[in-house]
Amino acid sequence: MDLVAFADETASGKSCTRGGSISAYVGSLGASLATMVANLSSQKGWDDRWKEFSDWAEKGQAAKDELIRLVDQDTAAFNKIMTAFSLPKSTEERKNNSHTSHTRCNQICY
């Protein structure tokens, strides 16, 4: 899916993962930009601060990687909730799956 299609899908009224995944992805882009600046700053002319910029680049990469992991984790949690909601309302399976999915989502988010 290209970026235009992704934005259109996000803006639609369809049930799909949005808020948490998009927030984590936007955060990863911010971390990527900060890492880019740190990497560019560790080049010639900044020799006396090379270690500092290298450290920040490593931290930025780690933050980006964690945020990307959280995109996938949020999507998986959302999919579990949607699966639980698709079960007939009166079944014990739905009650159990809904409760478990909500509990797991809260654990991931907090």
N, C-alpha and C positions, 0 to 999 in steps of 0.2 A: 504494500500500500504506500503510495507516495504521500508527501506532506499535505497536499491539498485535500486528498481523499481522507486522510487522518483527521484534519481539521473539520471537514464536513461531517464525518462520522461522529466526532466529538460534539458538534453543535446539534446533531439530530436528537430526536426524542427517543431513540432506540435504547433499550437496556444493554449497556456494555460498560466495561470498566472505564472509568474516567478520572475522577478527582485525585485519588491517591496515586495512580499510575502516572498521570500527567504531571502532577506536582513533583514526583520523584524524578521523572525524565527531565523536566525543566531544570531541576536542581543539578542533575548530572551535566546538563549543558553549561550551567554556570561554573561548575567545578572544572569542566573541560577548558573553558575559556581562561580561568585562573591558572590552570596547569600550563596552558599554552604560553601565557605571559611569563610564568616562572621559567619555562624552558627557553624561551627567547632571551630572557634576561641573564641566563647562565652562559651566554656566548661571550665572545671577545669584548673587552671593554669593561666587563664586570668581574674581572678575575678575583678581586678581593672579596667578592660576595658570592662566588660560585657555589660554595657549600650551602649557604642560606637558600639560594634559589633552587638548588637541587633538592634540598629537604622539602621545600614547599611544593615542588613538582611531584615528589613522591606522595605527599599528603593529598594533593589534589587528585592524583590518579586513584588512590585508595578510596577517596570520597566518591569519585565518579563511579568506580566499580561497585561500591556498596549501594549507591542510589539505583544503578541499573539492575542490581539483584532485587532491590525492593520493588521495582516496576513489575518484574515477573512474579514476585511473591504476592503483591496486591492483586494482580490479575488472577492468580490461582485461587486466592481467597474469595474474590468476587464470583468466580465460576462455581465454587462450592456452594455459595449462597444461592445462586441462580438455580443450581441443581436441586437444592433443598426446596426452593419455592415452586419448582415444577411438579413436585409430588402432590398427590391429593391432600387437601388440608386436614382431613380428619384422621390421617394415619399416624401411628406412633413413630414410624420411620421419618416422616416429615418433621414432627416435633423434635425428635432426637437430632436429626441432621441440621435443622434450623438452629437449635440451641448450640450444637457443637460448632457449626460454621460461624455463628456470631461470636462465640467465645474465642475461637481461633483468630478471627479478624481483629477483635479487640486486643488480643495478645500481640499480634503483629504491629498494630498501630501504636500501641502504648508501650 
